[in-house]
């Protein structure tokens, strides 16, 4: 578009109702720049949504195995401290339940303890694999910066 405007005579631009070549080129550059910003922001949002969806799938699988929920009754997320307390209570309940009902007579062995706590080991393993790679917050900050550029533009 800019190339087209640069190669037109004043008369040809006047027939297109363009009074100022410079103003038309500036507007075209502005529109193209804004379009690039919007496309970048949309791509970042799609990537973030895909990450969130993958996390939710893994989290639901863990919750079906017995991991306590991250949500308060109103659909809001717990704070880190609240969730740590909820997890500690869950583990304590699992330990007391497993120690109060002995299935074998005799001294406890490592295998019987493992059998009683197998679900806790499974969940610890799965939680560790939920975050196979450390979170990359660069995507989020880049999306914020792009949004700020759009607002300034």
KEZATI-848918 format. One line per field, with one value per atom (N, C-alpha, C): residue number from 1; residue in one letter; atom name; x, y, z. Coordinates in steps of 0.2 Angstrom, whole numbers, always signed. Each point is the difference from the previous one (the first is absolute). Example, Ala and Ser with C-alpha at 12.3 -4.5 7.8 and 13.67 -1.06 7.14 Angstrom:
<rs>
kolpa	1 1 1 2 2 2
vexmar	A A A S S S
zaba	N CA C N CA C
px	+66 -4 +4 -2 +4 -4
py	-28 +6 +6 +5 +6 +5
pz	+39 +0 +0 -4 +1 +3
</rs>
This chain:
<rs>
kolpa	1 1 1 2 2 2 3 3 3 4 4 4 5 5 5 6 6 6 7 7 7 8 8 8 9 9 9 10 10 10 11 11 11 12 12 12 13 13 13 14 14 14 15 15 15 16 16 16 17 17 17 18 18 18 19 19 19 20 20 20 21 21 21 22 22 22 23 23 23 24 24 24 25 25 25 26 26 26 27 27 27 28 28 28 29 29 29 30 30 30 31 31 31 32 32 32 33 33 33 34 34 34 35 35 35 36 36 36 37 37 37 38 38 38 39 39 39 40 40 40 41 41 41 42 42 42 43 43 43 44 44 44 45 45 45 46 46 46 47 47 47 48 48 48 49 49 49 50 50 50 51 51 51 52 52 52 53 53 53 54 54 54 55 55 55 56 56 56 57 57 57 58 58 58 59 59 59 60 60 60 61 61 61 62 62 62 63 63 63 64 64 64 65 65 65 66 66 66 67 67 67 68 68 68 69 69 69 70 70 70 71 71 71 72 72 72 73 73 73 74 74 74 75 75 75 76 76 76 77 77 77 78 78 78 79 79 79 80 80 80 81 81 81 82 82 82 83 83 83 84 84 84 85 85 85 86 86 86 87 87 87 88 88 88 89 89 89 90 90 90 91 91 91 92 92 92 93 93 93 94 94 94 95 95 95 96 96 96 97 97 97 98 98 98 99 99 99 100 100 100 101 101 101 102 102 102 103 103 103 104 104 104 105 105 105 106 106 106 107 107 107 108 108 108 109 109 109 110 110 110 111 111 111 112 112 112 113 113 113 114 114 114 115 115 115 116 116 116 117 117 117 118 118 118 119 119 119 120 120 120 121 121 121 122 122 122 123 123 123 124 124 124 125 125 125 126 126 126 127 127 127 128 128 128 129 129 129 130 130 130 131 131 131 132 132 132 133 133 133 134 134 134 135 135 135 136 136 136 137 137 137 138 138 138 139 139 139 140 140 140 141 141 141 142 142 142 143 143 143 144 144 144 145 145 145 146 146 146 147 147 147 148 148 148 149 149 149 150 150 150 151 151 151 152 152 152 153 153 153
vexmar	X X X X X X X X X X X X X X X X X X X X X X X X X X X X X X X X X X X X X X X X X X X X X X X X X X X X X X X X X X X X X X X X X X X X X X X X X X X X X X X X X X X X X X X X X X X X X X X X X X X X X X X X X X X X X X X X X X X X X X X X X X X X X X X X X X X X X X X X X X X X X X X X X X X X X X X X X X X X X X X X X X X X X X X X X X X X X X X X X X X X X X X X X X X X X X X X X X X X X X X X X X X X X X X X X X X X X X X X X X X X X X X X X X X X X X X X X X X X X X X X X X X X X X X X X X X X X X X X X X X X X X X X X X X X X X X X X X X X X X X X X X X X X X X X X X X X X X X X X X X X X X X X X X X X X X X X X X X X X X X X X X X X X X X X X X X X X X X X X X X X X X X X X X X X X X X X X X X X X X X X X X X X X X X X X X X X X X X X X X X X X X X X X X X X X X X X X X X X X X X X X X X X X X X X X X X X X X X X X X X X X X X X X X X X X X X X X X X X X X X X X X X X X X X X X X X X X X X X X X X
zaba	N CA C N CA C N CA C N CA C N CA C N CA C N CA C N CA C N CA C N CA C N CA C N CA C N CA C N CA C N CA C N CA C N CA C N CA C N CA C N CA C N CA C N CA C N CA C N CA C N CA C N CA C N CA C N CA C N CA C N CA C N CA C N CA C N CA C N CA C N CA C N CA C N CA C N CA C N CA C N CA C N CA C N CA C N CA C N CA C N CA C N CA C N CA C N CA C N CA C N CA C N CA C N CA C N CA C N CA C N CA C N CA C N CA C N CA C N CA C N CA C N CA C N CA C N CA C N CA C N CA C N CA C N CA C N CA C N CA C N CA C N CA C N CA C N CA C N CA C N CA C N CA C N CA C N CA C N CA C N CA C N CA C N CA C N CA C N CA C N CA C N CA C N CA C N CA C N CA C N CA C N CA C N CA C N CA C N CA C N CA C N CA C N CA C N CA C N CA C N CA C N CA C N CA C N CA C N CA C N CA C N CA C N CA C N CA C N CA C N CA C N CA C N CA C N CA C N CA C N CA C N CA C N CA C N CA C N CA C N CA C N CA C N CA C N CA C N CA C N CA C N CA C N CA C N CA C N CA C N CA C N CA C N CA C N CA C N CA C N CA C N CA C N CA C N CA C N CA C N CA C N CA C N CA C N CA C N CA C N CA C N CA C N CA C N CA C N CA C N CA C N CA C N CA C N CA C
px	+4 -4 +4 +6 +4 +4 +2 +3 -4 -7 -5 +0 -1 -1 +6 +6 +6 +1 -3 +1 -6 -4 -6 +2 -3 +1 -5 +1 -5 -7 -1 -6 -4 +4 -2 -3 +4 -2 -6 -1 -6 -6 +1 -6 -2 +5 -2 -2 -1 -2 +5 +7 +5 +4 -1 +3 +7 +2 +7 +3 +5 +4 +3 +3 +3 -5 -5 -6 -2 -1 -3 +5 +7 +5 +0 +0 +0 -5 -6 -6 +1 +2 +1 +5 +6 +5 -3 -4 -3 -5 -4 -5 +4 +6 +4 +3 +3 +3 -5 -6 -5 -2 -1 -2 +5 +7 +5 +0 -2 +0 -6 -6 -6 +1 +4 +1 +5 +5 +4 -3 -5 -3 -5 -3 -5 +4 +6 +4 +2 +2 +2 -6 -6 -5 -2 +0 -1 +5 +6 +6 -2 -2 -1 -6 -6 -6 +2 +4 +2 +4 +4 +4 -5 -5 -5 -4 -2 -4 +3 +7 +4 +1 +1 +0 -6 -6 -7 -1 +2 -1 +4 +7 +4 -3 -2 -3 -6 -4 -7 +2 +5 +2 +3 +3 +3 -6 -4 -6 -4 -1 -4 +4 +7 +3 +0 -2 -1 +4 +3 +3 -5 +1 -5 -1 -6 -2 +4 +1 +4 -6 -6 -5 -4 -2 -5 -7 -4 -7 -3 +2 -2 +4 +4 +3 +7 +2 +6 +6 +6 +6 +2 +2 +3 +7 +2 +7 +4 +7 +5 +0 -1 +1 -7 -5 -7 +1 +3 +0 +5 +6 +5 -3 -4 -4 -4 -4 -5 +4 +6 +4 +3 +2 +3 -6 -6 -5 -2 +0 -1 +5 +6 +6 -1 -1 -1 -6 -5 -6 +2 +3 +3 +4 +5 +4 -3 -5 -4 -4 -3 -5 +4 +6 +4 +3 +2 +3 -5 -7 -5 -3 +1 -2 +5 +4 +5 -3 +3 -2 +4 +6 +4 +2 +1 +2 +8 +3 +7 +3 +7 +3 -1 -1 -1 +6 +0 +6 -1 +5 +0 -5 -1 -5 -7 -2 -7 -1 +5 -1 -1 +4 -1 -7 -2 -7 -5 +1 -5 +0 +5 +1 +1 -2 +2 -4 -6 -3 +3 +3 +4 +6 +4 +6 -2 -6 -2 -2 -3 -2 +6 +5 +6 +4 +0 +3 -3 -7 -4 +0 +1 +0 +7 +5 +7 +0 -4 +0 -5 -4 -5 +4 +6 +4 +6 +0 +6 +5 -2 +5 -3 +5 -2 -4 -5 -4 +4 -2 +3 -4 +1 -4 +2 +5 +1 -5 -4 -6 -5 -1 -5 +2 +6 +3 +0 +2 +0 -7 -5 -7 -2 +2 -2 +3 +7 +3 -3 -2 -4 -6 -4 -6 +1 +5 +2 +2 +3 +2 -6 -5 -6 -4 +0 -4 +4 +6 +4 -1 +0 -1 -7
py	-6 +6 +6 +0 +6 +1 -6 +0 +3 -2 +3 +7 +3 +7 +4 -3 +4 +0 -4 +0 +3 +3 +4 +7 +3 +8 +3 +7 +4 -1 +0 +0 -7 -5 -7 -1 +3 +0 +4 +6 +4 -4 -4 -4 -5 -2 -5 +4 +7 +4 +0 -1 +1 +6 +5 +7 +0 -4 +0 -7 -1 -6 -2 +5 -2 -2 +3 -2 -7 -1 -7 -5 +1 -5 -1 +6 -1 -4 +1 -4 -7 -1 -7 -4 +4 -3 -1 +4 -1 -6 -1 -5 -7 +0 -6 -2 +5 -1 -3 +3 -2 -7 -2 -6 -5 +1 -4 -1 +5 -1 -4 +1 -4 -7 -2 -7 -3 +4 -3 -1 +4 -1 -6 +0 -6 -7 +0 -6 -2 +6 -2 -2 +3 -2 -8 -2 -7 -4 +2 -5 +0 +5 +0 -4 +1 -4 -8 -2 -7 -2 +4 -2 -1 +5 -1 -6 -1 -6 -7 +0 -6 -1 +6 +0 -3 +3 -2 -8 -3 -7 -4 +2 -3 +0 +6 +1 -4 +0 -4 -7 -3 -7 -1 +5 -1 +1 +4 +1 -7 -3 -6 -6 +1 -5 +2 +6 +1 +7 +3 +7 +5 +3 +5 +6 +2 +6 +6 +4 +6 +6 -2 +5 +1 +6 +1 -1 +0 -2 +5 +6 +5 +0 -5 -1 +4 +3 +4 -5 +2 -4 +2 -6 +1 +4 +3 +3 -6 +2 -5 -3 +4 -2 -4 +2 -4 -7 +0 -7 -4 +3 -4 -3 +4 -2 -6 +1 -6 -6 +1 -6 -4 +4 -2 -4 +3 -4 -6 +0 -6 -6 +2 -5 -2 +4 -2 -5 +1 -4 -7 +0 -6 -4 +3 -3 -3 +4 -3 -6 +1 -6 -6 +1 -6 -3 +4 -3 -3 +2 -2 -7 -2 -6 -5 -3 -4 -7 -1 -6 -6 +1 -6 +0 -6 +0 +0 +2 +0 +7 +0 +7 +3 +6 +3 +0 -1 +0 +6 +1 +5 -1 -6 -2 +1 -2 +2 +7 +4 +7 +3 -2 +2 -2 -6 -2 +4 +2 +4 +8 +2 +7 +0 -5 +0 +6 +2 +5 +7 +1 +6 +0 -5 -1 +2 -3 +1 +7 +3 +7 +5 -2 +4 -1 -6 -1 +4 +0 +3 +8 +2 +8 +2 -4 +2 +0 -5 +0 +5 +3 +5 +6 +1 +6 -3 -3 -3 +5 +6 +5 +6 +4 +5 +5 +4 +4 +6 +1 +6 +6 +4 +6 +6 -2 +5 +1 -5 +0 +5 +0 +4 +7 +1 +7 +3 -4 +2 +2 -4 +2 +6 +1 +7 +6 -1 +5 +2 -5 +1 +3 -1 +3 +7 +2 +7 +4 -4 +3 +2 -5 +1 +6 +1 +5 +7 +0 +6 +2 -5 +1 +3
pz	+0 +0 +0 +4 +1 -7 -3 -6 -6 +0 -4 +0 +7 +1 -3 +1 -2 -7 -4 -7 -4 +4 -4 +0 -6 +0 +4 +0 +4 -3 -6 -4 +2 -1 +2 +7 +5 +7 +1 -4 +1 -3 -5 -2 +5 +4 +5 +7 -1 +6 +6 -2 +5 -1 +5 -1 +2 +5 +2 +0 -4 -1 +7 +3 +7 +5 +0 +5 -1 -7 -1 +1 -1 +1 +8 +4 +7 +3 -3 +2 -2 -6 -2 +5 +1 +5 +7 +2 +7 +0 -6 +0 +0 -5 +0 +6 +4 +6 +5 +1 +4 -1 -7 -2 +3 -1 +2 +8 +4 +7 +2 -4 +2 -2 -5 -2 +5 +2 +5 +7 +2 +6 -1 -5 -1 +0 -3 +0 +7 +4 +7 +4 -1 +4 -2 -6 -2 +3 +1 +3 +7 +4 +7 +1 -4 +1 -1 -5 -1 +7 +3 +6 +5 +1 +5 -1 -6 -1 +2 -2 +2 +7 +4 +7 +3 -2 +2 -1 -5 -2 +5 +1 +5 +7 +2 +7 +1 -5 +1 +1 -4 +1 +7 +3 +7 +5 -1 +5 +0 -6 +0 +4 +1 +4 +7 +2 +7 +2 -5 +2 +2 +6 +2 -6 +0 -5 +1 -5 +1 +0 +0 +0 +7 +1 +6 -3 +4 -2 -6 +0 -5 -6 -1 -7 +0 +6 +0 +2 -2 +2 +7 +3 +7 +0 +5 +0 +1 -1 +1 +7 +5 +7 +2 -3 +2 -3 -7 -3 +4 +2 +4 +6 +4 +5 -1 -6 -2 -2 -3 -2 +7 +4 +7 +3 +0 +4 -4 -6 -4 +1 +0 +1 +8 +4 +7 +1 -4 +1 -4 -5 -3 +4 +4 +4 +6 +3 +6 -2 -6 -2 -2 -2 -2 +6 +5 +6 +5 +0 +4 -2 -6 -2 -3 +5 -3 -3 -6 -4 +2 +3 +1 +7 +3 +7 +0 +5 +0 -1 +0 -1 -7 +0 -7 -4 -6 -5 -4 -4 -5 -5 -2 -6 +3 +6 +3 +0 +2 +1 -7 -5 -7 -3 +2 -3 +3 +7 +3 -3 -2 -2 -8 -4 -7 -3 +2 -4 +1 +6 +1 -4 -1 -4 -7 -2 -7 -2 +5 -1 +0 +5 +0 -7 -3 -6 -6 +0 -5 +1 +6 +1 -3 +1 -2 -8 -3 -7 -3 +4 -2 -3 +4 -2 -3 -6 -2 -2 -2 -2 +5 +2 +4 -4 +3 -4 -3 -6 -4 +0 +5 +1 -6 -4 -5 -5 -1 -5 +3 +7 +3 +0 +2 +0 -7 -5 -7 -3 +3 -2 +3 +6 +4 -4 -2 -3 -7 -4 -6 +1 +5 +2 +1 +4 +1 -6 -5 -6 -4 +0 -4 +3 +7 +3 -1 +0 -2 -7 -4 -8 -1
</rs>
